[in-house]
């Protein structure tokens, strides 16, 4: 991954030093919950999710405490095609939670 394919994206909250990260998927929407660095709860809902995955490694070229949009994502391209959805209606976001892990989500724009 490079700065050319990943660009910072603002969801209105910081993932830095997040604790107690939790995910709840209802088959269409993914709800993210965590406690931020100020010890305040954050709840964010991703709508019409094509797919998501949780991992522990962040690309060394990216910060481990930031949200990114992955541009020209092959994963998004493949999942949109399988779902017979227009690729441009969706975003591939990568949320890095320091040592907690990394959330990749394909959600409607």
C-alpha positions as CSV (number, residue, x, y, z in Angstrom):
1,X,0.0,0.0,0.0
2,X,1.2,3.5,-0.6
3,X,0.1,7.1,0.0
4,X,-1.2,6.9,-3.6
5,X,-3.7,4.2,-2.7
6,X,-4.5,5.2,0.9
7,X,-5.6,8.6,1.9
8,X,-6.7,10.0,5.3
9,X,-10.4,10.0,5.8
10,X,-12.4,11.9,8.5
11,X,-15.3,10.0,10.1
12,X,-15.6,12.7,12.8
13,X,-13.7,10.7,15.5
14,X,-10.2,9.6,16.4
15,X,-9.1,5.9,16.6
16,X,-5.9,6.8,18.5
17,X,-5.6,5.0,21.8
18,X,-9.0,3.4,21.5
19,X,-10.0,0.8,24.0
20,X,-12.7,-1.9,24.1
21,X,-13.4,-2.0,20.4
22,X,-16.5,-3.9,19.6
23,X,-18.3,-4.8,16.3
24,X,-22.0,-5.8,15.8
25,X,-23.2,-6.8,12.3
26,X,-26.9,-7.3,11.6
27,X,-26.5,-8.6,8.1
28,X,-26.6,-5.1,6.5
29,X,-25.2,-2.5,8.9
30,X,-22.0,-2.7,11.0
31,X,-22.0,-0.9,14.3
32,X,-18.6,0.0,15.7
33,X,-18.3,0.9,19.4
34,X,-15.2,1.9,21.4
35,X,-13.9,4.2,24.1
36,X,-11.7,7.0,22.7
37,X,-8.6,8.5,24.2
38,X,-10.6,10.9,26.3
39,X,-12.5,7.9,27.8
40,X,-15.7,8.9,26.0
41,X,-17.8,6.2,24.2
42,X,-17.9,6.4,20.4
43,X,-20.6,4.7,18.3
44,X,-20.5,4.7,14.5
45,X,-22.8,2.8,12.1
46,X,-21.6,1.8,8.6
47,X,-24.6,1.3,6.3
48,X,-25.2,-1.4,3.6
49,X,-21.9,-3.2,4.3
50,X,-20.7,-5.5,1.5
51,X,-17.9,-7.0,3.7
52,X,-15.7,-6.3,6.7
53,X,-12.6,-7.9,8.3
54,X,-10.6,-7.5,11.4
55,X,-6.9,-7.9,11.5
56,X,-3.9,-7.1,13.7
57,X,-1.3,-5.7,11.2
58,X,-1.2,-2.3,9.7
59,X,0.8,-1.6,6.6
60,X,4.2,-0.1,7.8
61,X,3.7,2.9,5.4
62,X,0.5,3.9,7.3
63,X,-0.1,5.4,10.7
64,X,-1.5,2.9,13.2
65,X,-4.0,5.4,14.7
66,X,-5.8,6.8,11.7
67,X,-8.7,6.2,9.3
68,X,-7.9,5.8,5.6
69,X,-9.9,5.5,2.4
70,X,-8.4,2.8,0.2
71,X,-8.6,4.1,-3.4
72,X,-8.9,1.6,-6.3
73,X,-9.4,-1.3,-3.8
74,X,-9.3,-4.7,-5.5
75,X,-11.2,-6.1,-2.6
76,X,-14.0,-3.6,-3.1
77,X,-14.0,-4.2,-6.8
78,X,-14.4,-7.9,-6.3
79,X,-17.1,-7.7,-3.6
80,X,-19.1,-5.1,-5.5
81,X,-19.0,-7.3,-8.6
82,X,-20.1,-10.4,-6.6
83,X,-23.0,-8.4,-5.0
84,X,-23.9,-6.9,-8.4
85,X,-23.6,-3.4,-6.9
86,X,-22.0,-0.3,-8.5
87,X,-18.4,0.0,-7.1
88,X,-18.6,3.8,-7.0
89,X,-21.5,3.6,-4.5
90,X,-19.1,2.1,-1.9
91,X,-16.0,3.0,0.1
92,X,-13.2,0.8,1.4
93,X,-12.2,2.3,4.7
94,X,-9.3,1.1,6.9
95,X,-9.6,2.1,10.6
96,X,-6.3,1.6,12.6
97,X,-6.7,1.2,16.3
98,X,-3.1,1.1,17.4
99,X,-2.3,-2.2,19.1
100,X,-6.0,-3.1,19.2
101,X,-6.1,-4.0,15.5
102,X,-7.3,-2.8,12.1
103,X,-10.9,-2.8,10.7
104,X,-11.4,-2.9,7.0
105,X,-15.0,-2.2,5.9
106,X,-16.7,-1.9,2.5
107,X,-19.8,0.4,3.1
108,X,-22.1,2.5,1.2
109,X,-20.9,6.1,0.6
